Amino acid sequence: MNQESANQKSAVDFPGQFRLHVALTVSKLDQSKQFYEILLGVSPSKERPRYAKFEPVDPSVNLTLNEVDDDVTVEGGSAHFGIQVKSVEEVHSAMDRFKAAGIETITEEATTCCYAVQDKVWAVDPDGHKWEVFVVLESDAKDELYAQSGCCGPEMVTLDACQASETDTKSNPSAQ
């Protein structure tokens, strides 16, 4: 790398010095775009055939959706994704956006997860990627369930399963 190219700056501006990039494989780009517009509160910044890119400022992320012909199987690789917010009100706002769009959700209040007490709402994208929007209410808590299983998320196989799971989760918050 020569000195001139080493001094070259990014053509893309974003807050901070770093930004997370997540590339997801999807089977239905149009449905996935709708889900992520609701989750992130922004429209795609770039769209091409079989491709959409989201670049919200807050949270600062470069999220790309890459459409494939085959069905997408989400198993083993990623447990879930999340957006941490600063208030319960923001969790409720995300919940309202999902519900207004007809997206099934699971809500957990004062649940202990990953050694912290949190309020959260869960939703699943059209290909089965699990997402949570959460606020940490207590940053260090005893979490025997996580210590035993390493699990931190409700079992949600499809969007249709969310409603049935919601009842189970509310009646037994540790049934994750």
C-alpha positions as CSV (number, residue, x, y, z in Angstrom):
1,M,0.0,0.0,0.0
2,N,1.6,3.3,-1.0
3,Q,1.5,6.5,1.0
4,E,-1.1,8.1,-1.2
5,S,-3.7,5.3,-0.9
6,A,-3.0,5.0,2.8
7,N,-4.2,8.6,3.3
8,Q,-7.4,8.1,1.3
9,K,-10.6,8.5,3.4
10,S,-13.9,6.7,3.1
11,A,-16.4,7.9,0.5
12,V,-19.1,7.2,3.0
13,D,-19.7,9.4,6.1
14,F,-21.1,7.9,9.3
15,P,-21.0,8.8,13.0
16,G,-18.0,7.6,15.1
17,Q,-14.9,5.9,13.8
18,F,-16.5,2.5,13.2
19,R,-19.8,1.1,12.0
20,L,-21.0,-2.4,12.1
21,H,-21.8,-4.2,8.8
22,V,-24.2,-7.1,8.7
23,A,-25.0,-8.9,5.4
24,L,-28.1,-11.1,5.5
25,T,-29.1,-13.7,2.9
26,V,-32.8,-13.4,2.2
27,S,-35.2,-15.3,-0.1
28,K,-37.9,-12.7,-0.5
29,L,-36.3,-9.3,-0.9
30,D,-39.5,-7.2,-1.1
31,Q,-40.9,-8.7,2.2
32,S,-37.5,-8.4,3.9
33,K,-37.2,-4.7,2.8
34,Q,-40.6,-4.0,4.5
35,F,-39.5,-5.7,7.7
36,Y,-36.2,-3.8,7.9
37,E,-37.9,-0.5,7.1
38,I,-40.1,-1.0,10.1
39,L,-37.2,-2.3,12.4
40,L,-34.8,0.5,11.5
41,G,-37.2,3.3,10.8
42,V,-35.5,4.2,7.4
43,S,-35.9,3.2,3.8
44,P,-33.0,1.5,1.9
45,S,-30.2,3.9,0.9
46,K,-29.3,1.8,-2.1
47,E,-31.4,-0.7,-4.1
48,R,-30.2,-2.9,-7.0
49,P,-31.5,-6.1,-8.4
50,R,-31.6,-8.7,-5.6
51,Y,-29.9,-6.2,-3.2
52,A,-30.9,-3.6,-0.7
53,K,-28.8,-1.6,1.7
54,F,-29.9,0.2,4.9
55,E,-27.7,2.8,6.5
56,P,-29.5,4.3,9.5
57,V,-27.5,6.8,11.6
58,D,-28.9,5.5,14.8
59,P,-28.2,2.7,15.2
60,S,-25.1,3.2,13.0
61,V,-25.1,0.1,10.9
62,N,-24.5,-0.9,7.3
63,L,-27.1,-3.7,6.8
64,T,-27.4,-5.4,3.4
65,L,-30.0,-7.8,2.2
66,N,-28.7,-10.2,-0.5
67,E,-31.5,-12.2,-2.3
68,V,-30.8,-15.8,-3.2
69,D,-33.0,-18.2,-5.2
70,D,-33.0,-21.0,-2.6
71,D,-34.9,-20.9,0.7
72,V,-32.9,-19.5,3.6
73,T,-32.3,-21.7,6.6
74,V,-31.4,-19.9,9.8
75,E,-29.9,-22.5,12.1
76,G,-26.9,-22.7,14.3
77,G,-24.9,-19.7,12.8
78,S,-26.6,-16.7,14.5
79,A,-28.7,-17.0,17.7
80,H,-30.3,-13.6,17.1
81,F,-29.6,-9.9,16.5
82,G,-30.6,-6.9,18.5
83,I,-30.9,-3.2,18.8
84,Q,-30.2,-1.8,22.3
85,V,-32.2,1.4,23.0
86,K,-32.1,3.8,26.0
87,S,-35.7,3.7,27.3
88,V,-38.7,1.5,27.7
89,E,-40.6,4.1,25.6
90,E,-38.4,3.2,22.7
91,V,-39.1,-0.5,23.1
92,H,-42.8,0.3,23.1
93,S,-42.4,2.4,20.0
94,A,-40.7,-0.5,18.2
95,M,-43.5,-2.8,19.4
96,D,-46.1,-0.3,18.0
97,R,-44.4,-0.2,14.6
98,F,-44.3,-4.0,14.4
99,K,-48.0,-4.3,15.4
100,A,-49.1,-1.6,13.0
101,A,-47.4,-3.5,10.2
102,G,-49.1,-6.8,11.3
103,I,-45.8,-8.4,12.4
104,E,-46.2,-10.8,15.3
105,T,-44.1,-10.0,18.4
106,I,-43.2,-11.4,21.7
107,T,-42.8,-9.0,24.6
108,E,-40.7,-9.6,27.7
109,E,-40.8,-7.3,30.7
110,A,-38.2,-7.3,33.4
111,T,-36.7,-10.5,32.1
112,T,-33.2,-11.6,33.1
113,C,-31.2,-12.4,30.0
114,C,-27.4,-12.4,29.5
115,Y,-26.8,-11.4,33.1
116,A,-29.0,-8.2,32.9
117,V,-32.6,-7.3,33.5
118,Q,-34.3,-6.1,30.3
119,D,-37.5,-5.1,28.7
120,K,-37.7,-6.2,25.1
121,V,-39.8,-7.0,22.1
122,W,-38.9,-9.8,19.6
123,A,-39.8,-10.1,15.9
124,V,-38.7,-12.4,13.2
125,D,-37.9,-11.4,9.6
126,P,-39.5,-13.3,6.7
127,D,-36.5,-15.7,6.5
128,G,-36.4,-16.5,10.2
129,H,-33.7,-14.0,11.5
130,K,-34.7,-13.2,15.1
131,W,-34.4,-9.6,16.2
132,E,-34.9,-8.0,19.6
133,V,-35.3,-4.3,20.5
134,F,-34.3,-4.0,24.2
135,V,-33.5,-1.7,27.0
136,V,-31.2,-2.8,29.9
137,L,-32.9,-1.9,33.2
138,E,-30.3,-3.5,35.5
139,S,-26.8,-4.1,34.0
140,D,-25.6,-6.9,36.3
141,A,-28.0,-9.6,37.5
142,K,-27.8,-13.2,38.5
143,D,-28.9,-15.4,35.5
144,E,-29.0,-19.1,36.3
145,L,-30.9,-19.9,33.1
146,Y,-28.1,-18.5,30.9
147,A,-25.4,-20.1,33.0
148,Q,-27.2,-23.5,32.5
149,S,-28.1,-23.3,28.8
150,G,-26.3,-20.4,27.2
151,C,-29.7,-19.5,25.7
152,C,-31.0,-16.0,25.6
153,G,-34.1,-15.7,23.4
154,P,-37.5,-17.1,23.1
155,E,-38.0,-20.0,20.8
156,M,-39.6,-18.5,17.7
157,V,-39.6,-20.7,14.6
158,T,-41.9,-18.7,12.4
159,L,-43.9,-15.5,12.6
160,D,-47.0,-17.7,13.1
161,A,-45.4,-19.2,16.2
162,C,-44.9,-15.9,17.9
163,Q,-48.5,-15.5,19.1
164,A,-48.6,-18.9,20.8
165,S,-45.1,-18.3,22.3
166,E,-46.2,-14.9,23.6
167,T,-48.7,-16.5,26.0
168,D,-46.0,-18.9,27.3
169,T,-43.4,-16.2,27.7
170,K,-45.7,-13.9,29.7
171,S,-46.9,-16.6,32.0
172,N,-43.3,-18.0,32.5
173,P,-40.6,-15.4,31.6
174,S,-37.9,-18.0,32.1
175,A,-39.3,-20.3,29.4
176,Q,-36.8,-19.2,26.8
